[in-house]
Each structure stands twice: as C-alpha cells, then as structure tokens.
Amino acid sequence: MADQKMTDKAPHSVDPVKLAAVLNSDAAYDGKFFYAVKSTGIFCRPSCRSRAPKPENLDFFDTRDAALAAGYRPCKRCRPDLSDYAPYEHSTEALREAIEVHLLDPEVLAPLLKALGGHQASVKAAFNAHYGCLPMEMILQKRLEIAARSLITSSAPILQIALSSGFSSQSAFYAAFKRAYHMSPGKFRANHQLI
C-alpha cells in the first residue's frame, strides 16, 4: 500500500530552494524539511550525501512523521529518523576549538584545519549551519578583531600588528581590513586611537 501512495501522486513543481538544498547537501536546511525519493521509497535530510535524485522523483515533507505516514522509510546514511543525529558535530566543535587555540599560529592552524575536515564541503556546511560562517571566515573575522583592538590600544607599527594578528603579510592584512572596515588600518587608527 505504501508503494501505491508514493506512485499515485499527481505531478508537482519542485520548490527551487529546496531542490538546491538537496542537490548541494546543504546542512543549513536540516530540520526545516525532509525529502523523499519516489523511486527508492526512502526519505532523507537535506544534507544527505547520497547520490543526487532526479527532481521529478522528489517529494518534500515538513516533518519526518509526514514522510513516514506517506510510506517512506528513513535513510540509513543520514538517519532522518533520529532527531539528534549530527554526524559532523564533533568536527565542527573541534574546528572551532582549533581556531580559538591556534588562531595566531597559522603554521599550526593550517594543517589542523585540513586534518579536521575544514576543507570538506559537508563539514564546512555543518560549521556554517552551526556558527553562521565558514571556518576561514571565522578565522579572518577573529584576526581582524584582534588587529582593530591593537590599532586602537597600541602605537605598534601596522606591520607588527598585522603579523601578530596572524596575517602572513602587510598587503594581505590591508586588503582584508579595507574590505571589513571600509578604510585603511592607518585611517582606522587615526579615527579611533585611545592613546
């Protein structure tokens, strides 16, 4: 009877946002909806890394109970039947901790990011869903905050501040700082310096 429910549905248009989330295995949409594949009879989380389904074979559900009621069974890979299933939670927390501890030591941080999966799409997506930014964006933001604070509270040369904030060169620092603060570090210092 479950197969009858799945195959007798009228054709429908596919929501492009949900389709993009499924095709990109976007963890940011986990819990917001579930998708099912008519040809397999299985339902998944949007972040599932299984083979991309054909759009015409998709059904979308707001809850796991609705997918189960429609006759679909849960995927054994992404476990949509478990409310607290978070396969990348450990990786995202380890990445955040590595960033906090080794933020100012790029030679240590770079291999750690690689070892912890910081360059893998699924881990980056989970990190972004949890912290609202990618690992490299968090690193840049934290380094810029340290630099801005140093520009305000010290008279150290800008090159010294750039290097002590974790930037590899003054030019990389200037470019990142101007993008974030819409002014050069020197102008920022002149406008904000406390000493």
Stockholm file with secondary structure:
# STOCKHOLM 1.0

chainA/1-195         MADQKMTDKAPHSVDPVKLAAVLNSDAAYDGKFFYAVKSTGIFCRPSCRSRAPKPENLDFFDTRDAALAAGYRPCKRCRPDLSDYAPYEHSTEALREAIEVHLLDPEVLAPLLKALGGHQASVKAAFNAHYGCLPMEMILQKRLEIAARSLITSSAPILQIALSSGFSSQSAFYAAFKRAYHMSPGKFRANHQLI
#=GR chainA/1-195 SS CHHHHHHSCCCCCCCHHHHHHHHTTCGGGBTTBEEEETTTTEEECTTCCSCCCCGGGEEEESSHHHHHHTTCEECTTTCTTCTTCCTTHHHHHHHHHHHHHHTTCHHHHHHHHHHTTTTSHHHHHHHHHHHSSCHHHHHHHHHHHHHHHHHHHCCCCHHHHHHHTTCSCHHHHHHHHHHHHSSCHHHHHHHHCCC
#=GC SS_cons         CHHHHHHSCCCCCCCHHHHHHHHTTCGGGBTTBEEEETTTTEEECTTCCSCCCCGGGEEEESSHHHHHHTTCEECTTTCTTCTTCCTTHHHHHHHHHHHHHHTTCHHHHHHHHHHTTTTSHHHHHHHHHHHSSCHHHHHHHHHHHHHHHHHHHCCCCHHHHHHHTTCSCHHHHHHHHHHHHSSCHHHHHHHHCCC
//
